[in-house]
Amino acid sequence: MVGIGLLVYPDAADWFARLGHNAEISGYVERVEATPSAERRGILEAAYAYNDELEPGPLTDPYVAQHEDEALRSDVYLAYERMLRVSGTDTIGTLSYPRLDIGLPVYHGTADATISKGVGHLYGTSLPVGGPSTRSVLTAHSGLPQSQLFTRLPEAEVGDTFWISVLGEDHHYRVERTETVLPGETESLEIIEGEDWVTLFTCTPIGVNSHRFMVHAVRIADPQSDQQEAIGGDGIPPGFPWWAVWFAGGSAVVAWVLFAPPRKKRRAAAPEPGLSS
C-alpha cells in the first residue's frame, strides 16, 4: 500500500490542491460580491493611479532572490500590498487559462510560499487591472509534487486566450509569443507605450530550472459570450479522483494475492483393488 500510495501521491496531492484553489477562488468571488460597488470602484481607481505613477526599474528574478523592498518589508512594499485588497481574503484576482487546465488565485509578491500556493504578481510591474501602457508579470512554481500550478505553461501556443479577473472585471489576453530566457534576462518585460500586456512565466526545464519560460500576451476585446462560466467562480474542476480508485483497487489486488487462502490440491483417486490399468 505504501508503494501504491507513492505512485498515486502526485495525482492525489494535485487533486486536493485544486480543491484548495477552488475554495480560495470561491471565497474571493464571494468577498468581491459583498463589497459595495462604490468601494470596488475606489479600489480600482487607486490601482489605475498606481500603474500611471509606476516607474519601472530593474526587475528581480524571484527564483534567484527577492526584491529588496519585499525582503525588508519596507513601507513602500507594505503600501503596495494594500492595493486591490478586499476584506477577508489575501487574493487580489484570479487567472483562468482553460486550455492548459489552469485556474488559480493571484496574490501580491513572489515569495516562495506565495508562488507555491498560487500565482504571484511580480513587484515592480503593473498591477493586473489592465489599461494602456501597462505590463503585469505573473509567476508560479512548476513541477511541484503537491500541485501542478504552472507545470503546463510551456505548452502555451500563440493564439491561446486566457483572462484575469479582478474585483469582478475580466481582462482577456491573447498569446502573441513565447520565449525561453536565462535568469535575469528581463528586457522583454518592458512596457510598450499605449499597449496592455501580461506576461506569465515559470522555471524550465522542470527539475533543472536553468531557464525561464515566458508567455507574452496582449489585451483583446472582451468576448460577448460569458467565458467565465468555464470556471464558474470555483476554479478548474478537480475531476474524478481516479487516484483513489487505483489506490483502493491496487491495494485490494495485493491483499488478495498475499492473504487469500491457498487452494488445496485435489488428490488423485486411488485405483480399486483387482483393477488393472
C-alpha positions in Angstrom: 0.0 0.0 0.0 2.9 2.3 0.7 4.3 1.7 -2.7 1.0 2.2 -4.4 0.5 5.4 -2.3 3.8 6.8 -3.5 2.8 6.1 -7.1 -0.5 7.9 -6.9 0.7 10.7 -4.5 1.3 13.4 -7.2 -2.2 13.0 -8.6 -3.8 12.9 -5.2 -1.9 15.9 -3.9 -2.8 17.9 -7.0 -6.4 16.9 -6.7 -6.5 18.2 -3.1 -4.6 21.3 -4.2 -7.2 22.1 -6.8 -9.9 21.8 -4.1 -8.0 24.4 -2.1 -7.5 26.7 -5.1 -11.2 26.4 -5.9 -12.2 27.3 -2.3 -9.9 30.3 -2.4 -11.4 31.5 -5.7 -14.9 31.0 -4.4 -14.1 32.9 -1.3 -12.6 35.7 -3.2 -15.7 35.9 -5.6 -18.0 36.0 -2.6 -16.0 38.7 -0.8 -16.0 40.8 -4.0 -19.7 40.4 -4.4 -20.2 41.5 -0.8 -18.1 44.7 -1.4 -20.2 47.7 -2.3 -19.7 48.8 -5.9 -18.6 52.3 -4.9 -15.8 50.7 -2.7 -14.8 48.4 -5.5 -14.6 51.4 -7.9 -12.4 53.3 -5.4 -10.0 50.3 -5.1 -9.7 50.0 -8.9 -9.1 53.8 -9.3 -6.3 53.5 -6.8 -4.8 50.7 -8.8 -5.1 52.6 -12.1 -3.3 55.6 -10.4 -0.6 53.2 -9.1 0.0 52.0 -12.6 0.1 55.5 -14.0 2.7 56.6 -11.4 4.8 53.4 -11.7 8.4 54.0 -12.8 9.6 50.6 -13.9 13.2 49.8 -12.9 15.4 46.7 -12.9 13.3 43.7 -12.1 14.5 41.0 -9.7 14.2 37.3 -10.7 12.1 35.9 -7.8 13.7 32.4 -8.3 17.1 33.8 -7.6 16.5 36.5 -4.9 13.7 38.6 -3.5 13.3 42.3 -4.4 14.9 44.3 -1.6 11.7 46.1 -0.7 9.9 42.8 -0.5 12.6 41.1 1.6 12.8 44.0 4.0 9.0 44.6 4.1 9.7 48.2 3.5 6.9 50.9 3.9 6.7 51.1 0.1 6.2 47.4 -0.3 3.6 47.3 2.5 1.7 50.1 0.7 1.8 48.0 -2.4 0.4 45.1 -0.5 -2.7 47.1 0.4 -3.6 47.6 -3.2 -6.6 45.7 -4.7 -7.4 44.2 -1.3 -11.0 43.4 -0.2 -11.6 42.4 3.4 -11.5 38.8 4.3 -9.0 37.5 1.7 -5.4 37.8 0.6 -6.4 37.1 -3.0 -6.3 40.0 -5.4 -7.6 38.3 -8.5 -7.8 35.0 -10.4 -6.1 33.6 -13.5 -8.0 31.4 -15.9 -6.2 29.6 -18.8 -8.7 26.8 -19.7 -6.7 25.1 -22.5 -3.8 24.4 -20.0 -6.2 23.5 -17.2 -5.0 26.4 -15.1 -7.4 28.2 -12.7 -5.5 29.8 -9.8 -5.8 32.7 -7.3 -3.4 35.6 -7.7 -1.6 37.2 -4.7 0.8 40.0 -4.1 4.5 39.3 -4.3 6.7 36.4 -5.3 7.9 35.0 -2.0 8.4 31.2 -2.3 5.4 30.5 0.0 3.2 32.6 -2.3 4.2 31.1 -5.7 4.0 27.6 -4.1 0.3 28.0 -3.4 -0.9 30.1 -6.4 0.2 32.9 -8.8 2.4 35.7 -7.6 2.4 39.2 -9.0 5.9 40.5 -9.6 6.5 43.6 -7.6 7.7 46.5 -9.7 5.4 45.6 -12.6 1.9 47.0 -13.4 -1.0 45.7 -11.3 -3.2 43.3 -13.2 -6.1 45.7 -13.8 -5.4 46.4 -17.5 -5.1 49.8 -19.1 -2.8 51.5 -21.7 1.0 51.4 -21.2 0.9 48.5 -18.7 2.6 45.1 -18.4 1.7 42.9 -15.5 4.0 40.0 -14.8 2.7 36.9 -13.0 4.6 33.7 -12.0 4.2 30.4 -10.1 6.2 27.3 -9.5 6.1 24.3 -11.8 6.9 20.7 -11.2 5.9 20.6 -7.6 4.9 17.1 -6.4 1.9 18.5 -4.5 0.5 20.9 -7.1 0.8 21.5 -10.9 0.4 25.3 -10.7 2.3 26.4 -13.9 3.6 23.0 -14.8 1.8 23.0 -18.2 2.7 26.6 -19.0 5.4 25.5 -21.6 2.5 24.0 -23.6 1.2 27.5 -24.3 0.8 28.3 -28.0 0.4 31.6 -30.0 -3.3 32.3 -30.3 -4.3 30.9 -26.9 -6.5 33.1 -24.8 -6.8 33.5 -21.1 -8.2 36.0 -18.7 -7.5 37.7 -15.4 -10.5 38.6 -13.1 -10.0 41.4 -10.6 -12.8 42.8 -8.5 -15.5 41.3 -10.8 -13.9 42.6 -14.0 -12.5 40.2 -16.6 -9.5 41.2 -18.8 -8.9 38.9 -21.8 -5.5 38.3 -23.4 -4.2 36.5 -26.5 -0.8 34.9 -26.5 1.4 36.6 -29.1 4.7 34.9 -28.5 6.6 32.6 -26.1 10.3 32.5 -25.3 12.9 30.8 -23.1 15.5 33.1 -21.5 18.2 32.9 -18.9 17.6 34.0 -15.3 17.8 37.8 -15.1 17.0 38.5 -18.7 14.1 40.8 -18.3 14.3 43.0 -21.4 11.1 41.5 -22.9 9.2 42.6 -19.8 9.4 46.3 -20.7 6.2 48.3 -21.0 5.1 49.1 -24.6 3.7 52.6 -24.8 -0.1 52.7 -25.2 -0.5 48.9 -25.1 -1.8 46.5 -22.4 0.3 43.3 -22.0 0.5 40.4 -19.5 3.5 38.0 -19.2 3.3 34.7 -17.5 6.5 32.8 -16.6 7.9 29.9 -14.7 11.2 27.9 -14.4 12.1 25.4 -17.1 13.1 22.6 -17.7 11.3 21.0 -14.8 13.7 19.8 -12.2 16.6 21.7 -13.7 15.2 25.3 -13.6 18.2 26.7 -15.5 16.0 29.0 -17.7 12.7 30.9 -17.6 9.8 30.2 -19.9 7.8 33.3 -20.7 4.3 33.7 -22.3 3.6 37.2 -23.6 0.0 38.1 -24.3 -1.8 41.3 -25.4 -5.2 42.6 -24.3 -8.1 41.8 -26.6 -11.7 42.9 -26.6 -13.8 41.0 -24.1 -15.9 38.4 -25.9 -19.6 38.7 -26.0 -20.1 35.1 -24.6 -19.8 34.6 -20.9 -16.5 32.8 -20.9 -16.1 32.9 -17.1 -18.6 30.1 -17.0 -15.6 27.9 -17.7 -14.7 28.3 -14.1 -18.0 29.5 -12.7 -16.3 31.2 -9.8 -15.0 27.9 -8.5 -11.8 27.3 -10.4 -10.9 24.4 -12.7 -12.9 21.3 -11.7 -10.6 18.8 -10.0 -12.2 15.9 -11.9 -12.9 12.4 -10.7 -10.4 11.1 -8.2 -9.0 8.2 -10.2 -6.0 8.1 -7.9 -8.3 6.8 -5.2 -9.6 4.1 -7.5 -6.1 3.0 -8.3 -5.1 3.0 -4.7 -8.1 1.1 -3.4 -8.1 -1.3 -6.4 -4.3 -1.9 -6.3 -4.4 -2.5 -2.5 -7.2 -4.9 -2.8 -5.4 -6.9 -5.5 -2.2 -7.0 -3.4 -4.1 -8.1 -0.3 -5.8 -10.9 -2.2 -2.5 -12.1 -3.6 -0.9 -12.1 -0.1 -3.7 -13.3 2.1 -6.1 -15.4 0.0 -6.1 -18.9 1.4 -4.2 -21.3 -0.8 -6.2 -23.8 -2.9 -6.0 -27.4 -1.7 -4.7 -29.6 -4.5 -7.1 -32.4 -5.3 -5.5 -35.8 -4.6 -5.8 -38.4 -7.4 -8.3 -41.2 -6.6 -6.6 -44.5 -5.7 -7.3 -47.4 -8.1 -9.9 -50.0 -7.0 -8.4 -53.4 -5.9 -8.4 -56.0 -8.6 -8.5 -53.5 -11.5 -5.5 -53.0 -13.7 -4.8 -50.1 -15.9 
